[in-house]
Amino acid sequence: MTRELNQIPKTVSDAIEESLALVEAEYGTDAARRQAESESLPSLLEECEAWRQEVESEHPEPIRMVHHFACTGGTLISKCLASLPNAWLLSEVDPLSELYKPPGRFSPTDFINLIRNSTREAPADLLQDIFMASLGVTARSAINRGLRLIIRDHTHSHYCTGSEVKARPTIADIVARERRTISIVTTRDPVDSYVSLVKNEWLHFEPGSVDEYAARYMKFLEDYKHAKLVRYEEFVQWPEMVMRQMADELEMPYDDCFMDVFNVYDLSGDSGRSGREICARPRQEIPEEICSSMTNSKNFQLLRHRLGYG
């Protein structure tokens, strides 16, 4: 019995030595094995990066965009989009907007504004290049952090300022030159949006008539005729259903929790809506002269019909 017990350590020791010999024969010494492991790690990372690039090239991550006129409920909808899982929303973006800080105003972090107010003229192609370079860095950061980037366009700058709609590319045109884009357009009955525009003193175009407003609105719709159209009135009546449709269109995951958290975001462009509930609001009183102009404007009637309100 004693002799058998004494043989056990020897047997285990022999087995361990034989196993180590097999491992060493297969992988070499400890130093060689550690070197092989250190060399294989970068190779594995390179394979993962190559696989990621392959997937990205086949179905690149889009730049998601939402476009709307002022006073159409766009801020509310944008807050709700920002509340979807892993969403990252940039609010009221337009690199070619002429509504910027005038010379002499302090803006150390706004590089486009610094260029526009510099001692030399800022050509439009330079402003677009600066914007796209910044967007590229931001989009890469979003991908690396598992976020989904959404740009809320400042449509008002393009279509509702000055004596005419500027003949220049839309923000979707600019971005689409280098990246895949998905756009949605949100609308509201132009009766309500125009009355609110007057109330907020945001008639930044000339002439500020109902007819001119309708003509500019139709130009906007024509430029984004391929984008999905979302009506504000339908959103406030069926928010979960419409938000799910928008999430599907924008290739984003959906979660009902947006109803509970949308109000934590403070976005620019809020024309006055308050409260934590998503619901229809009473229509504002329409001044008689505005009502008459709407009735007599052919463009306005065509606009309401095109949007499905007529």
N, C-alpha and C positions, 0 to 999 in steps of 0.2 A: 504493500500500500504506500509506504514511504517512498519507495523507488518510483512508483507511478506518479506521485505528486511532484517529485523532483523533475520528472520529465516534462511536465506541463509548461513551465516557463520556457524551456528550451524549444518546445514545439511551437508555442506562440511567437517566440522570438524569431525562429526560422521562418514562420509564415509572414511576419512583418518584413523581414529582410528580403524575402522573395518578392513580396508586393512592391517594396521600394525599388527593387531591381527592375521589375517590369515597368514601373512608372518612369524610372530614369532612362530605361531603354527607349521608351516611347517619346518622352518629352525632354530628355537630357537632364543635366544637373539643375539644382535650384537656381543658380544664376542664369543659366540658359533659359529656363522656364519663365523666370521673371522677365527676361528680355523679350521672349516671344509674346508674353501677355501684353507687355507695354507696346509692342509693335502692332498687335492685333486690335487694340482699343481704337487708335486713330482710324484703322481700316474699317472698323464697325461703324464709327461715327460718319466716315465718308460715305459708306453704303446707305446709311439712314438719310443723309443729306441728299444723296443722289435720288433716292426714292421719293423724298419730299419734293424735289424739283421736278421729277417726272409727273407726280400727281398734280402739282401746281401748273405745269405746262399744259396738261390735258384739260384741267378744269380750274383755271386761275381764280383766286379769291377776288370777288368783285368789289368795286367801290359802289356802295349803295347810296342813292340820292333821293331826296324828297323835295318837290317843288310846289310852290303855291303862291298865290297873290296875298297881299296883306289883308288882315281882317277876315280871313276865311276859316279860322279855327286851326291854322297850321301849327301854332305853338303847342296847343293841347295835344294834337296828334304826334308832334315831335317828342314831347315829353313821354308819351306812352311808348313810342318806338324806342326811346332811350332806356325804358324800363324792361325791355325784353332781355333774356339771358345773354350776358357777355356783350351787350351792345355798347358802342362808344360813339356818341353823337357830337359832331361839330356844328354849331348853330350859326346860321346866317353867314354863309361863305360866298364871296364873289371877288376873285382877284382883280377884276377889271372895274369894280364899282367906283363911281366918282363921288360917293358919299363917304369921304375919308377925312381924317383930321387935317386941318389947314396948316400951312407952314408956321413954325413957331410953337406948335403944340408938342408937348413932351410925349414921345412914344418909343422908348428905347428898345422894346422887344418886338415891335411891329416892323419887320424888315421891308415889306412892300411899301408901307407908309413912309419909311425913311428914304427909300429910293425915289418915291414920287415927290417928296419934298426936298430932294437933294439939290445941289447946285447945277445939275445937268438934267436934261429932259429924260423921262423914263419911257422908252418905247413899249408898246403893248406886248410884243413878243418876249421882252425881258421879264415883264411882270408874270406872264404865263409860265416861263421857264422857272422862275423863283417859286411860284406856287406849286408846280409839278415836282420840283425837287423836294420841297417841304412835304408834299403829299406822299411822295415815295418813302421818305424816312418814317412818316407817321404810319403808313400802311404796313411797312415791314415790322414796326414795333407792335402793331395790332396783331399781326399774324403770330409773332413770337410769343405774345402774351395770351393768345387764344381769344382775342376780341374781334368783334365784327364792326367795321367802320361804317358810319352813316354820315353823309354830308347833307345838312339842311341848307339848300340854296337860298341866297337873298335875291329872289326873283324881282323884288320891287326895284332894286338898283338898275336892272337891265330894262324892264318894261314900263316902269311907272315914274321915270324921272326925265326932266328936260322937255324940249319941244318936239321930240320924235324918239321912236325906239331906235337905239343905236344899232348900226349894222356891224355887229361883232359876234364872235362865237359865244354860245351859251357855255355855262360851266360844264355841262354834260359833253359838249363838243370837245372842249379842252381836255378833259380827263380821258375820253374815249380814244384819243390819239395814242395813248400808251397803255391803257388798262381796260379790263372788262368792266362795264358799268351796268347797273340796274336802276331804273328811275320809276318813281310813282309820282303822280300829280294828285293833289287833294284840292277839292273845290267846295264852294258854298254858294247858295243862291246869290247871284250878283246883286239882287235887290238889297240884301242884308249887308253884303261886303262893301258896297258903295256908300250906303248910309253910314256905316261905321267909319269908313275912310274919311268922310266929310266931318264926322263928329270928332275924330282924332286929329284933324287938320293935317292929314297925310296926302293931300293932293299935290304931289310934287311934279306933276306933269302939266303941260300947257297945250290946249286949253283944258281946264279941269272938268269938262262936261261929262255927262253920262255917255254920250255917243263916243267921245274920245276914249273913255275908260273901256267901253265894250270893244272898240277896235283894237286896242292894245291887248286886251284879254284874249281875243281870238288869235292874234299873232302869237301869243304865248302858247296857246293850245295847239296851234299848227306846228310850232317848233318841237313840241313834245307829244305829237300825235301817236307815237308808238308806245308811250308810257301807259301803265295801268292807271285808270281814273278812279279815285275814291271820293265819295261825297260825304261832306261833314255831317249832314243831316242823318245819313244812314249810320255813320259811326257813333253818334251820340245816342241813337235809338238801339243799336245792336253792337255795342263796343267789342265784346268778346269775339263775335263772329267776324266783324270787319277787321279787327286786329289780327286774327288768325289768317285771313286772306292776305293782308299786307305782309305778314311774316313769311308766308309761303312765297309770295312774289319776290321778296327781298332775300330769299334763301336763308332765313333765320329761324331758330327754334322758337316755339311759342310757349308762353306760360301765362295763365290767368292772373298771376301775381301782379302784373302791370297795373291792375285796377287799384291795388293797395299802395303802390309806391310812386306812381307817376308824379305826384304833387311835391315830392322832395326836390325835384329839379327846378332850378331858377334859370330860365333861358331868356335871352334877349328877344325882343319882338312881341312880348305879351301885350295885347291891346286892352287888357282889362278884365279878362275872365278870372274869377276867383272861386274858391270852394274846392272840396275834395271829391265831389261827385261828378261823374260824366253823365250829363243829361241835357236835353234840349232847353234852351232859354227862350223867354217870350220875345217876340219880334219887336224891335224898336219902332217907335212912331216914325212914319215916313213923311217928311215935309211935303206940302202940296206941290211946290214948284218942282221938287225932285220926282215926285210921282208922275207929274205931267210930262217931264222930260223923258222918263223911262217909257211911258206910253207912246210917245211920239218918235222915239229913236228906233230906226230900223235895225241898226247894229245891235242895240241892246236886246231887242226881241229875238234876233238871230242867235245871240249869245246864250240867252236863257234856253232856247230850243236846243242848241247844240249840247248844252250841259244837262239837258233832261229836266229842266225846271219849267219850261214853257207850257 
